[in-house]
Amino acid sequence: MAIVGRDRETAALDRLLKAPEADFLIIYGRRRVGKTFLIREHFKKHLAFELTGLIDTSLTDQLARFHKILVAKMRRKSLPVPKSWMEAFDQLRDFLDSLPKNRKHVIFLDELPWLASPRSKFLPALDHFWNTYLSRHKQFLLVGCGSAASWMISKILNNKGGLHNRVTARIRLEPFSLAETEAYFKARRVKLTRYEILTLSMACGGIPHYLKQVQRGESASQSIERLCFTTGGLLREEFPRLYHSLFDGAERHLEIVRLLAAKPQGLTRADLTSSYSSGGGLTRLLTELTEAGFVSATLPFEKRKKDTLYRLCDEYSIFYLRWIEARRLQAGDNFTKIITTPSWRAWSGYALESLAKRHFPQILRGLGIRDVASYESSWIHRPDETWPDGAQVDLLIDRADQSINLMEIKFSQAPFIITKAYAETLRNRLQTFQEVTRTRKNTFVSFLTTHGVKENKYSRELVHQQVTIDVLFES
């Protein structure tokens, strides 16, 4: 299957192919996001050598695998099995010397964390190979790939030894956007409405390998039930495997993820410090979870850095902890029944908020403020003596043109209706925000909904702007 989406990434790869010098590219991202497929498919005409690390394998077996691949490339049965990575890269150098010098050649080392096992001396050998040979020849592009984001960052990108500042390009491969998800289903001839694509995305995010499991002729609810709730379903037991495959000591990461899942509005570092029971290293763990795309960090409106709110933003993790782990389907029960319950309707609003924040540029475009410098923020006021009414805004757009959008995000199966009671809530929220913050900026109440806001006297009074989920599907 040809590459779908990934326009920004493929443009970056094309620039590297045209570069007049050698480059060292690092590509990382969570498990099953499509890193290996992207490199293999885009560079298939330039791939000179590819080696994939083997998990939990001895140095001897890794080198034997390297030897087998290189022998097949060189067609030399007499080539000895290398005894070290330094010797292995010397052999690879001899092979690369035989290649034409008038075109780019890609050397792809996949699953670097598995290749660089303790005491393997892989990284010093790679550093020597790059510095003394590859970097001096403009026809070479070295690509290193790995799913363990924390390892890739600490051992390669932030390496303090020989690899320090050696990487010339980096790509963190993100899950598909909604536009890419829609294009992916179209390419696979899977027919789903945008409402159903949104429902699927709230359950499994934009991970290509998960989306690949969706079958033609199934509704979103049928796919979710099969993947998440039936015995043997791919996503039923994926959660612990996912984190343990990405992080060393993943139980500490999972504790933070569970704490954040219980507080959709987010937690500050101080909140986490008081709740986290696994000891030190909180800063490193938050950095690793953020770099891997599971956690987002947002500075609340007019607050300082210490007030940064950390939120769980990975759709699959959010869905798993709320619906798969917490509620195993019983005999006679099914997911189609779940999505008719009030608890699902309440939760789906939170899930849509998470997706909306991942598509912030599309929202700006939909509101007609793409060219205005704007910042994603949030705001919460806890009741006090001066302002006894609490209030919260989960998506606040702070704009450079002296304006603010307070976004209301609503997931529903029909046009959203502003009732008399909800209208009063909106009025109180707007008034509390203006009084507590004492902002002099113009404040607009804006809506993002699945099917629009139904027109009535309350919508005409309170809704300044509205967009539907269609804006999230723009590329």
C-alpha positions as CSV (number, residue, x, y, z in Angstrom):
1,M,0.0,0.0,0.0
2,A,1.3,3.4,-0.9
3,I,2.0,6.1,1.7
4,V,-1.2,7.9,2.8
5,G,-0.9,11.4,4.2
6,R,2.5,12.2,5.9
7,D,3.0,15.2,3.5
8,R,5.2,17.1,5.9
9,E,7.3,14.1,6.7
10,T,7.8,13.0,3.1
11,A,8.7,16.5,2.1
12,A,11.4,16.4,4.8
13,L,12.7,13.1,3.5
14,D,12.8,14.4,0.0
15,R,14.9,17.3,1.1
16,L,17.4,14.9,2.7
17,L,17.6,13.0,-0.6
18,K,18.5,16.2,-2.4
19,A,20.9,17.5,0.2
20,P,24.5,18.2,-1.1
21,E,26.0,16.6,2.0
22,A,25.6,13.4,4.2
23,D,22.9,13.4,6.8
24,F,22.1,11.5,10.0
25,L,18.3,11.3,10.5
26,I,16.7,10.0,13.6
27,I,13.0,9.1,13.4
28,Y,11.1,8.1,16.5
29,G,7.5,7.7,17.7
30,R,5.2,5.4,19.5
31,R,4.8,1.7,18.7
32,R,2.8,0.9,15.5
33,V,2.7,4.5,14.3
34,G,4.2,3.6,10.9
35,K,7.9,4.6,11.2
36,T,9.4,1.6,9.5
37,F,6.8,1.6,6.7
38,L,7.4,5.3,6.0
39,I,11.2,4.8,5.6
40,R,11.0,1.6,3.7
41,E,8.3,2.8,1.3
42,H,9.7,6.3,0.7
43,F,13.3,5.2,0.3
44,K,12.8,1.9,-1.4
45,K,14.7,3.0,-4.5
46,H,17.6,4.3,-2.4
47,L,17.8,1.7,0.4
48,A,21.3,0.3,0.3
49,F,21.4,-1.6,3.6
50,E,18.8,-2.3,6.3
51,L,19.2,-3.9,9.7
52,T,16.6,-4.4,12.3
53,G,17.5,-5.0,15.9
54,L,16.3,-8.2,17.6
55,I,14.7,-7.8,21.0
56,D,16.3,-9.6,24.0
57,T,18.9,-11.2,21.8
58,S,22.7,-11.7,22.5
59,L,25.4,-9.6,20.8
60,T,26.5,-12.8,19.0
61,D,23.0,-13.3,17.4
62,Q,22.7,-9.6,16.4
63,L,26.1,-9.8,14.7
64,A,25.1,-13.1,13.0
65,R,22.0,-11.4,11.6
66,F,24.0,-8.4,10.4
67,H,26.4,-10.9,8.7
68,K,23.6,-12.8,6.9
69,I,22.1,-9.5,5.5
70,L,25.5,-8.2,4.4
71,V,26.6,-11.5,2.7
72,A,23.3,-11.4,0.7
73,K,24.1,-7.9,-0.4
74,M,27.8,-8.5,-1.2
75,R,27.3,-12.0,-2.6
76,R,30.4,-13.1,-0.7
77,K,30.1,-16.4,1.1
78,S,33.6,-16.1,2.5
79,L,32.9,-13.0,4.6
80,P,33.7,-13.8,8.2
81,V,31.1,-13.2,10.9
82,P,32.2,-10.0,12.8
83,K,33.1,-10.3,16.4
84,S,32.2,-6.7,17.3
85,W,30.2,-3.8,16.0
86,M,33.4,-2.0,15.1
87,E,34.4,-4.9,12.8
88,A,30.8,-5.1,11.5
89,F,30.8,-1.5,10.4
90,D,34.2,-1.9,8.8
91,Q,32.7,-4.7,6.6
92,L,29.7,-2.5,5.8
93,R,32.1,0.3,4.8
94,D,33.7,-2.1,2.2
95,F,30.3,-2.8,0.7
96,L,29.3,0.9,0.6
97,D,32.6,1.7,-1.2
98,S,31.4,-0.4,-4.1
99,L,28.2,1.6,-4.7
100,P,27.8,4.3,-7.3
101,K,28.8,7.8,-6.0
102,N,26.4,9.8,-8.1
103,R,23.2,9.0,-6.1
104,K,22.0,8.9,-2.5
105,H,22.3,5.6,-0.6
106,V,20.2,5.1,2.6
107,I,21.6,3.0,5.5
108,F,18.6,2.1,7.7
109,L,19.2,0.9,11.2
110,D,15.8,0.0,12.7
111,E,15.0,-0.6,16.4
112,L,18.3,1.0,17.6
113,P,17.5,0.4,21.3
114,W,17.6,-3.4,20.6
115,L,20.8,-3.1,18.7
116,A,22.5,-1.1,21.4
117,S,22.0,-3.5,24.2
118,P,24.2,-3.1,27.4
119,R,27.9,-3.9,26.9
120,S,27.3,-4.3,23.1
121,K,29.5,-1.2,22.4
122,F,27.1,-0.5,19.5
123,L,26.9,3.3,20.0
124,P,30.6,4.0,20.1
125,A,31.0,1.9,16.9
126,L,28.1,3.8,15.3
127,D,29.7,7.1,16.3
128,H,33.0,6.1,14.8
129,F,31.3,4.8,11.6
130,W,29.5,8.1,11.1
131,N,32.3,10.4,12.0
132,T,35.2,8.7,10.1
133,Y,33.3,7.5,7.1
134,L,29.6,8.3,6.3
135,S,29.7,12.0,7.2
136,R,32.6,12.5,4.8
137,H,30.7,11.2,1.7
138,K,27.7,13.2,0.5
139,Q,26.0,10.2,-1.1
140,F,25.1,8.7,2.2
141,L,22.0,9.1,4.4
142,L,22.1,7.3,7.7
143,V,18.6,6.7,9.3
144,G,18.2,5.5,12.8
145,C,14.8,4.5,14.1
146,G,13.2,3.4,17.4
147,S,9.9,3.2,19.2
148,A,11.4,3.7,22.7
149,A,11.2,7.5,22.7
150,S,12.9,8.0,26.0
151,W,15.9,5.9,24.9
152,M,16.1,7.7,21.5
153,I,16.1,11.1,23.2
154,S,18.6,10.3,26.0
155,K,21.0,8.0,24.1
156,I,21.0,9.6,20.6
157,L,19.5,13.1,20.5
158,N,20.8,14.2,23.9
159,N,23.9,12.0,23.9
160,K,26.7,13.5,25.9
161,G,29.4,11.3,24.4
162,G,30.6,10.7,20.9
163,L,27.2,11.0,19.3
164,H,26.7,14.5,20.8
165,N,25.4,16.9,18.1
166,R,25.9,14.3,15.3
167,V,22.2,14.0,14.3
168,T,21.5,16.4,11.5
169,A,17.7,15.8,11.1
170,R,14.9,14.4,13.3
171,I,11.3,13.4,12.8
172,R,8.9,12.5,15.6
173,L,6.2,10.6,13.7
174,E,2.8,11.5,15.1
175,P,-0.5,9.5,14.8
176,F,-2.6,10.3,11.8
177,S,-4.6,13.4,11.9
178,L,-8.3,13.1,11.1
179,A,-7.7,14.2,7.6
180,E,-5.1,11.4,7.2
181,T,-7.4,8.9,8.9
182,E,-10.1,9.7,6.4
183,A,-7.7,9.4,3.5
184,Y,-6.4,6.1,4.9
185,F,-9.9,4.6,5.0
186,K,-10.7,5.9,1.5
187,A,-7.5,4.2,0.2
188,R,-8.6,1.0,1.9
189,R,-12.1,1.4,0.5
190,V,-13.6,1.5,4.0
191,K,-16.7,3.6,3.9
192,L,-17.4,5.5,7.1
193,T,-19.0,8.9,7.8
194,R,-17.0,11.6,9.5
195,Y,-19.1,11.1,12.6
196,E,-18.1,7.4,12.7
197,I,-14.4,8.2,11.9
198,L,-14.5,10.6,14.9
199,T,-16.0,7.8,17.1
200,L,-13.3,5.4,16.0
201,S,-10.6,8.0,16.6
202,M,-11.8,8.6,20.1
203,A,-11.3,4.9,20.8
204,C,-8.0,4.1,19.1
205,G,-6.5,7.5,18.0
206,G,-4.7,7.8,14.7
207,I,-2.5,4.8,14.9
208,P,-2.3,3.2,11.4
209,H,-1.9,-0.3,12.7
210,Y,-5.0,0.0,14.8
211,L,-7.0,1.6,11.9
212,K,-5.8,-1.2,9.6
213,Q,-7.9,-3.6,11.6
214,V,-11.2,-1.9,10.6
215,Q,-13.0,-4.0,8.1
216,R,-15.2,-3.0,5.2
217,G,-18.9,-3.2,5.9
218,E,-18.5,-2.7,9.6
219,S,-19.8,0.3,11.5
220,A,-17.6,2.2,13.9
221,S,-19.4,0.5,16.8
222,Q,-18.9,-2.9,15.4
223,S,-15.2,-2.3,14.8
224,I,-14.7,-1.0,18.4
225,E,-16.6,-3.9,19.9
226,R,-14.5,-6.5,17.9
227,L,-11.2,-4.8,18.5
228,C,-11.6,-3.7,22.2
229,F,-14.1,-6.1,23.8
230,T,-14.0,-9.5,22.2
231,T,-11.6,-12.2,23.3
232,G,-8.4,-11.9,21.3
233,G,-9.3,-8.3,20.1
234,L,-6.1,-6.4,19.2
235,L,-6.8,-3.5,21.6
236,R,-8.3,-5.5,24.5
237,E,-4.8,-6.3,25.9
238,E,-2.6,-3.8,24.0
239,F,-2.4,-1.2,26.8
240,P,0.2,-2.7,29.1
241,R,2.2,-4.0,26.2
242,L,2.3,-0.6,24.6
243,Y,3.9,1.1,27.6
244,H,6.3,-1.7,28.5
245,S,7.6,-1.7,24.9
246,L,8.4,2.0,25.0
247,F,9.7,2.7,28.5
248,D,12.0,1.1,31.0
249,G,10.4,0.8,34.4
250,A,7.0,1.4,32.7
251,E,5.0,0.9,35.9
252,R,6.1,4.4,37.0
253,H,4.9,5.9,33.7
254,L,1.6,3.9,34.0
255,E,1.0,5.3,37.5
256,I,1.2,8.9,36.1
257,V,-1.0,8.0,33.2
258,R,-3.7,6.6,35.5
259,L,-3.5,9.7,37.8
260,L,-4.0,11.9,34.7
261,A,-6.8,9.7,33.3
262,A,-8.7,10.3,36.6
263,K,-8.5,14.1,36.2
264,P,-9.5,15.1,32.6
265,Q,-9.1,18.8,33.5
266,G,-5.4,18.0,34.1
267,L,-2.9,18.1,37.0
268,T,-0.1,20.5,37.9
269,R,3.3,19.2,38.8
270,A,2.5,20.0,42.4
271,D,-0.7,17.9,42.2
272,L,1.3,15.0,40.7
273,T,4.0,15.3,43.3
274,S,1.5,14.9,46.1
275,S,-0.2,11.9,44.5
276,Y,2.7,10.1,42.8
277,S,3.9,7.2,45.1
278,S,6.9,5.9,43.1
279,G,9.6,8.3,44.4
280,G,11.7,10.7,42.3
281,G,12.2,11.2,38.7
282,L,8.9,12.9,38.0
283,T,10.4,15.5,35.7
284,R,12.1,12.8,33.5
285,L,8.9,10.7,33.4
286,L,6.7,13.6,32.4
287,T,9.3,14.6,29.7
288,E,9.3,11.0,28.3
289,L,5.5,10.7,28.3
290,T,5.3,14.1,26.6
291,E,7.9,13.3,24.0
292,A,6.2,10.0,23.2
293,G,2.9,11.8,22.7
294,F,0.9,10.4,25.6
295,V,0.8,13.6,27.7
296,S,0.4,17.2,26.8
297,A,1.5,20.3,28.8
298,T,-0.6,23.5,28.6
299,L,-0.1,26.7,30.4
300,P,-3.4,28.0,31.9
301,F,-4.5,31.5,31.0
302,E,-2.3,34.2,32.6
303,K,-0.5,31.6,34.8
304,R,3.2,30.9,35.4
305,K,5.2,27.9,34.3
306,K,4.8,26.2,37.6
307,D,1.0,26.2,37.0
308,T,1.4,24.1,33.8
309,L,-1.3,21.5,33.4
310,Y,-0.4,18.0,32.3
311,R,-3.2,16.1,30.6
312,L,-3.4,12.6,29.2
313,C,-3.9,13.1,25.5
314,D,-3.5,9.7,23.9
315,E,-7.0,8.7,22.7
316,Y,-6.5,4.9,23.1
317,S,-5.2,5.2,26.7
318,I,-8.1,7.4,27.6
319,F,-10.6,5.0,26.1
320,Y,-8.9,1.9,27.5
321,L,-8.8,3.1,31.1
322,R,-12.5,4.3,31.0
323,W,-14.2,1.6,29.0
324,I,-12.0,-1.5,28.5
325,E,-10.3,-1.9,31.8
326,A,-13.1,-0.4,34.0
327,R,-16.0,-2.1,32.2
328,R,-15.5,-5.5,30.7
329,L,-18.6,-6.3,28.6
330,Q,-20.8,-8.9,30.2
331,A,-22.8,-11.7,28.4
332,G,-25.5,-10.1,26.4
333,D,-23.9,-6.6,26.6
334,N,-22.3,-4.9,23.7
335,F,-20.7,-1.6,22.8
336,T,-23.7,-0.5,20.8
337,K,-25.6,-0.3,24.1
338,I,-22.8,1.7,25.8
339,I,-22.9,4.5,23.3
340,T,-26.6,5.1,24.2
341,T,-25.8,5.7,27.9
342,P,-25.5,9.1,29.7
343,S,-22.0,8.1,30.9
344,W,-20.9,7.7,27.3
345,R,-22.3,11.0,26.2
346,A,-20.5,12.7,29.1
347,W,-17.2,10.9,28.4
348,S,-17.4,11.5,24.6
349,G,-17.3,15.3,25.2
350,Y,-14.0,14.9,27.0
351,A,-12.7,12.6,24.3
352,L,-13.6,15.2,21.6
353,E,-11.8,17.9,23.6
354,S,-8.7,15.8,23.4
355,L,-9.0,15.3,19.6
356,A,-9.8,19.0,19.1
357,K,-6.7,20.1,20.9
358,R,-4.6,17.9,18.6
359,H,-6.2,19.8,15.7
360,F,-5.8,23.3,17.0
361,P,-4.5,24.8,13.7
362,Q,-7.6,23.5,11.9
363,I,-9.9,25.1,14.6
364,L,-8.1,28.4,14.0
365,R,-8.7,28.1,10.3
366,G,-12.3,27.3,10.8
367,L,-12.8,30.3,13.0
368,G,-11.1,32.5,10.4
369,I,-8.2,33.5,12.6
370,R,-5.4,31.3,11.1
371,D,-3.3,34.4,10.4
372,V,-3.7,35.8,13.9
373,A,-1.0,34.8,16.4
374,S,-3.0,32.6,18.8
375,Y,-2.2,30.4,21.8
376,E,-4.0,27.3,23.1
377,S,-4.7,27.7,26.8
378,S,-7.2,26.7,29.5
379,W,-8.7,28.3,32.5
380,I,-10.2,27.2,35.8
381,H,-11.6,29.1,38.8
382,R,-12.3,27.4,42.0
383,P,-15.0,29.0,44.2
384,D,-13.8,31.6,46.7
385,E,-15.4,34.3,48.9
386,T,-15.2,36.9,46.2
387,W,-16.5,34.8,43.3
388,P,-18.4,31.9,44.8
389,D,-19.3,30.3,41.4
390,G,-16.6,27.9,40.1
391,A,-16.0,27.9,36.3
392,Q,-13.8,26.1,33.8
393,V,-12.8,26.6,30.2
394,D,-11.1,23.6,28.7
395,L,-10.0,25.2,25.4
396,L,-9.3,28.9,25.5
397,I,-7.8,30.7,22.5
398,D,-5.8,33.7,23.5
399,R,-5.3,35.9,20.5
400,A,-2.8,38.7,19.6
401,D,-5.7,40.9,18.3
402,Q,-6.9,41.6,21.8
403,S,-9.5,38.9,21.6
404,I,-10.3,35.6,23.4
405,N,-12.4,32.6,22.3
406,L,-13.9,30.5,25.0
407,M,-14.5,27.2,23.2
408,E,-17.5,25.0,24.1
409,I,-16.9,21.5,22.7
410,K,-20.0,19.2,22.4
411,F,-20.3,15.7,21.0
412,S,-23.8,14.7,20.1
413,Q,-25.7,12.6,17.6
414,A,-27.9,15.5,16.5
415,P,-27.5,19.3,16.4
416,F,-26.7,20.6,19.9
417,I,-29.5,22.4,21.7
418,I,-28.8,25.2,24.1
419,T,-31.5,24.9,26.8
420,K,-32.6,27.6,29.2
421,A,-30.5,26.0,32.0
422,Y,-27.4,25.7,29.9
423,A,-27.8,29.2,28.6
424,E,-27.7,30.4,32.2
425,T,-24.5,28.3,32.8
426,L,-22.9,30.0,29.8
427,R,-23.8,33.5,31.0
428,N,-22.4,32.7,34.5
429,R,-19.2,31.2,33.0
430,L,-18.6,34.2,30.8
431,Q,-19.3,36.7,33.6
432,T,-17.1,34.8,36.1
433,F,-14.2,34.7,33.5
434,Q,-14.4,38.4,32.8
435,E,-14.6,39.4,36.5
436,V,-11.9,37.0,37.8
437,T,-9.4,37.6,35.1
438,R,-10.3,41.3,34.7
439,T,-9.4,40.9,31.1
440,R,-9.9,43.9,28.8
441,K,-9.9,41.7,25.7
442,N,-13.0,41.1,23.7
443,T,-14.4,37.7,24.7
444,F,-16.3,35.5,22.3
445,V,-18.2,32.3,23.1
446,S,-17.5,29.8,20.3
447,F,-18.8,26.3,19.7
448,L,-17.3,23.1,18.2
449,T,-19.9,20.5,17.7
450,T,-20.5,17.3,15.7
451,H,-23.6,18.6,13.8
452,G,-23.8,22.3,14.6
453,V,-25.8,24.3,17.2
454,K,-29.6,24.4,16.7
455,E,-30.8,27.9,16.3
456,N,-33.0,29.3,19.0
457,K,-33.2,32.5,21.1
458,Y,-30.3,31.3,23.3
459,S,-28.0,30.4,20.5
460,R,-28.7,33.8,18.9
461,E,-27.8,35.5,22.2
462,L,-24.8,33.6,23.2
463,V,-23.0,31.9,20.3
464,H,-20.6,34.3,18.6
465,Q,-19.0,31.7,16.3
466,Q,-19.5,28.0,15.6
467,V,-17.7,25.3,13.6
468,T,-18.5,21.6,13.2
469,I,-16.2,18.6,13.2
470,D,-15.7,19.1,9.5
471,V,-13.0,21.7,10.2
472,L,-11.0,19.0,12.1
473,F,-10.9,17.0,8.9
474,E,-9.0,19.7,6.9
475,S,-5.4,18.9,6.1
